[in-house]
Amino acid sequence: MTEMQSGGLAKAEKYYSDYGLRARELKNEGRKVIGYLSALCPVEILTAAGVVPVRLKGNVSEAVTKADAYMETMICPFVRNVFDAALKGRYGYLDGMVLVHQCDSIDRTNDVWRYNLGFPYWHFVNYPHVTDDPSIEFTIEILRIFIRTLEKFTGREISDSALAEAVRAHNENRKAMRELYSLRKEDVPRISGAEMMKVLIAAMSLPVDESTVLIRSIIEEVKQRAPVSGKKPARIMLIGDQIDDAAIINAIEDAGAFLVMDDLSTGSKLYWGDVDATADPVQGIADRYLRKLKFPTTFVEGNTYAETLEVRFGHMRQYIKDFNVNGAILFIYKYCDPFGFEVPAIKSFIESAGTPVLYIEDEYNTSSLGRVKTRIEAFLEMIA
């Protein structure tokens, strides 16, 4: 697979390498920029408010040196790394942040973030953890509170028509990204896993319309690539949460595999599951973020245990079929209890369908990458 050299892929490389570049440019042009930390943040509302949403990421190559003075080391390493980056001024261009009720590492550190960063705007979206009808009604009211705080901060009314337009724009963005994903179904994918990761990370730092234009340009660029020989025996799906760096992807592909699909909160979780067009746009937004996003922190139950597993993880088995996956790597960060508790169920569910799974628990840094590479190489030899 050739390296990024020109066109949309080169732009994605630029936004990946200099993360937040476009947001800083827009900030200098007078736009307000709001950061968020989770795929559960309702970005449609931020877009409708006219602000620039930027999902925050850390740096796996940089040691945490300041955050440990404020957060215990048993906190999720991703959360600590991003907070450390914020303390060091990397996100000084933000006008505010949005955190969501997702896990203890976020919930219990909300005040630490808010007090120490001191951004002009701050909001915590208090999602429930169940998906019944009363929870949807509760979520709608929670989102309306969110809307009112943004209206007060921006001095701009967020109308139903603005919300509907934002929903349309984000659905179009998801559709474009799914089309790019589909190019990885070929025997030899037109776009590598490492390139795809850089596109995903670049996209979450851009206003939605600019992100869609970038993705479409990359689709056209990738389609022009001549088919190449060199089919590899292993087609891998990566499962995890906040993986936002190409290091682990390179480790997989350098070991002799194609990374053809993922179930990541920085990847497919963002792009499968549109917001339904509803008379009240907030209703559709609430339904997507509470019912369509498959997160371990949202409790969904079937009539039987087997049905519960199918509801929670059935989409992974469909990915395995659609992308012809013959091995899965489950990569979980230490102290990530919600995903950690899911590991036995996910692993047994995927293996029961005949797909081998490698489970890796590691830190959010590259210090142990050598050990991880060794385990990946051994796994690939097993399934070859």
N, C-alpha and C positions, 0 to 999 in steps of 0.2 A: 504494500500500500504506500503510495507516494505521500510525501509530506505536504502540508498546506503551503501553497506558494502564492496563489492569487485569488481574486474574487471573494465570494462570500466566506469561504473557508479561511482565507487570510484575515478577513475582518473578525471572524469568530476567534481566531487565534489571538488577535490583538486585544479583544475585549476579555478573553480568558486570562491572558498574561498580565494585563493591566486592569484588574477587576475594578469596576466602578468608574471607569474612564468616561463613559457616556453620561452617567449620572452627574459626575462633576461638571461636565460641559453644560448640561442643562441647568444645573444649579447656578452656574455663572451667568446663564441667560435669564435668571429670575424665577425658575421653576422651583417648587418645593419638592423635596425628596424624602420619602418615608421608607425606612428599612423594616424588614420582617424576617423571621427566623424559620418559619415552618411552612410546609405545603398546605397546611390547614388555614393559612391566612387568606381571607376572601379578597383576592387582588382586584376583582371586578369593582368592588366598592372604592378602593384606592384610585383606580383608573377613572371611575365616574367622578371622583372628587377633583380630578385634574392634577393630582400629584404624580410624581414618578416613583413607582414601587421598585425597590431593590432588595432582593433576597441576600441576606448576609452570609458570608462564608469565612472560614478561617484560613490558616496556612499550615499544611501538614509538614512543611519543611522548617517551621519556626517554633522554637521552644516557648512554652508558657512561662513568662517571667514576672508578670504583674498580677494576673488574675488570682493566683494562689493566696494573695494577701486579702482577698475578698470572698473567695469561694473555696469550700472544702475540696480536697483532691478526689473525693469519691463522687463528685458531680460529673456528669457526662463530659468526656474529654472534648467533644465537639463544642458544647456550650462554653466550656472554659476557654477554649482556643479562640472562639469568636469574641467573647467578652474581653480576652486579653488583647486582641487586635483593636477592639474599640477603645480600650484604655490607652493604647499606644497612638491613638489619633487616626487610625486608618479609616474610620467612618465619621470623621469630623465634619463632613459635608452634609450629614443628615439633618433634617429638621425635626425628625421624630422617629419613633419605633412602634411597632405593633407586635406584641407577644400573644400567644394563644394558650388556653388551658389544654395542655397536651400530656405532659409528663412531670414528675416531681422536679427534675433538673431545671425545667423552665418555670413551673409554677412557683417553686420555693425560692427562686432567685429573682423573681420579677422586681421586687423592691430594691435588690442590689443593683440591677441594671439601671433602674429608673433614678435612684438616688445618685449614683456615681457618674452616670453619663450626662444627666441634666439637660436632655434635649427639650426644646420648647413644647413638643407634642409627645404624648405617651398614651397608649391604650392597651388594655388587656381584654381579649375576647374570651369570655367565659363559656366555652362550649360544654354541653353535657357529654356524657360518655355512653349514652344509649340512644337508640334511633327510633323510638316509638313516636306516635303522633304528638303526644304532649311535649316531647323533647324537640320536635320540629317547631311547635308553637313557641317554645321557650327560645330556641335559636333565632327565630324571626325577630323576637323582641330584643334579643342581645345584639343582633345585627343593626336594628334600628337605633339602638343607643350608640353603636359605633358610628353610624351615619351622622347622627346629631353632633357627636364630638368633632368629626371631620368638618362638618359645615361650620361649626363655631370657629375652628382653627383656621380654615381657609377663607372664611367669609363668603362662601359660595354654596348655593343650594344644590343638593344632589337630588335631582328630579328622577321620577320613574323612567322618563325617556332617556336620561343620561345613563341610568343603570342598565336599561335594555340595550343601549348602544355598546356599553362596556361588556355586557354579556356576549353580544354578537362578536365583538372584536376578539375576546378571549377564546370563544369557541372556534373562531376561524384560525387563531393561533394554534390551538390544540389539533385541529384538523391538519394543518400544515406539518406540524411535528410528527403526527402519526404517519403521514405520507413519507417523511424522511426515514422514520423507523422501518417502514415496509421495504425499503431498499436493502435492508440487512437480511432479508429472507432468502436471497440468492445463495447458491452453493459457495460462491466467493463474494461476500458483501461488497458493495460499491464504496461503502464508508466504514472505516475501522471503528472499533469501540473507543479508542483514544480520541479520535476525531469527533465522534459523537458526543463524548463527555464534554469536550471543549465547546461544542455547539450548545449543549444543554446549559452549561454554566454561563456562557456569553448571553444566551437568551434571557436568563432570569435577572440580568442586570440592565435590561433595556425596556423602554416603554413598549406596550404590547404591539402597536402597529409597526414599530421599527423591528421588533423581534420577528414578526411575521414576514416582513420583507426580507430580512436576513435569511430566515429558514427557506423561503421559496427560492432565493438566489442560490443557496447551497444545494437544494434539490436539483435545480437545472445544471449546476456545475458538476455534481456527482453523476448525474445521468450521462454526461458527456464522456465519462471515463470509459475506456475500452475494457471489455471483460477480460479478466486475466485468469490464467491457470494457477494451480497451486492450492487445490482444495485440501483443507486440514481435517484431521479426524475428529477433533473436538470442537463442538459448538456450545458455548457456555452462556448461561444466564446468571447474572449477578443480582443477588437479593440483599437488601439492607436498607439503611435509612439515609443519613445525610452524607453520602459520599459525593464530594464536590471537587475531586482532584484526579488527574489522569494517572497518578502513580500506580495505584492498584490495578488499573486497566492495563497499563503497560506491562506490569508483572504477569498478567494473564496472557496477553497476546505475545509477549516476548518468549513465553514458555512454549509456544507453538499451538495456540488455540485462536479461534475466532470468538470474540465476545459479541453475540448477536442480539441479545435482549437483556433487559433488566427489570427488576421490580424495586425501584429506588424512589425515595421521596424527592430526589432531585431529577428524576427521570420519568419513567412511564406513569407513575402515580399522578404526576402533574397533567398528563395529556390524555389519559383514558378517562372518559366520563365527563361529558359536557354539562353545562347548565341548561336545563330545559327552559324553553321560552314560556313564561307564565304571565298571566295578567298582572300579578304583583311580582316584579323581578326579584324581590327579596325572598319570596317563597322558593323560587327556583334555585337561588344561591344557597339558601339554607339546606335544601334537599341534597344538592351536590356535595357540600362539604361535610354533611353529617352522614349521608347514606351511601354516596358513591365512592368516596375515597376509602380505600381499604387500609386502615391503620390499626395496629394492635391496641391502641388506647380507646378505640370505639368498640363497644361490646355488641356483637351481633350473634343471635342464637337461633338455630334451627330447631325442628321438633326432636331430632335425634343428634347424637354427637357427630355422626357421619354427615348429616345435613349442615351442621354448624361448620365443620371443616370445609365443606363445599362452598358455603356462602362466603367464608373468610378467605379461602385460598384457591378457589376454583379458577380464578382468572390466571393464576400462575400455570396451572396445567394447560390452559388454553394457549398461553404464550409458548409453552414447550412444544405444543403441537404446531402452532402457526409458524414458528421460527426454527423448527426442526432441531430443537435443543437436545443434546445428549449428555449434559452434565450441568449441575447448578452449584454455585458457590454462595454460601450464606455467610456474609461478612458483617459482623455485629461489633459495635464499639463496647469496650468495657463500661460497666455501670449503666448500660442502657437497659434498665429493667423491663420496660414494655416489650421491646423486641426480644430480649433475652428469654422472657417467659414463653414467647411464641416458638422458640427454636425447636423443641421436641415435636410439636404438632406440625410445623411447616416441614421439617425434615422427613418425618414419617409419611406425611401426605404426599410429598413429591416422590419419595422412594417407592411408595406403594404403587405408583404408576410406572415404575421401571426406570426412573431417572436417578442416577447416583448423585449424592450431595456431599460437598465438602463444607464443614462448618469451621469458621475461623472467628475467634474473638480477639480483638486487638485494639491498640490505641489509635487516636486520631493524629498520627504523625508517621514519618517514614523511618524512624529509628530502628524498627524491627522488620523492615521490608525484606531483608535478606532471608530471615526465617520464614516469612510468609511465602516468598518465592519458592523456597524448597518444598513446602507443603503443596503448593499449587502444581509444581512440576511432578511430584509423586502422584497426585490425583489425576493429572492428565495422562500419565503413563498407565494408570489403572484402567482408564476408560478408552484408551486408544485402540 
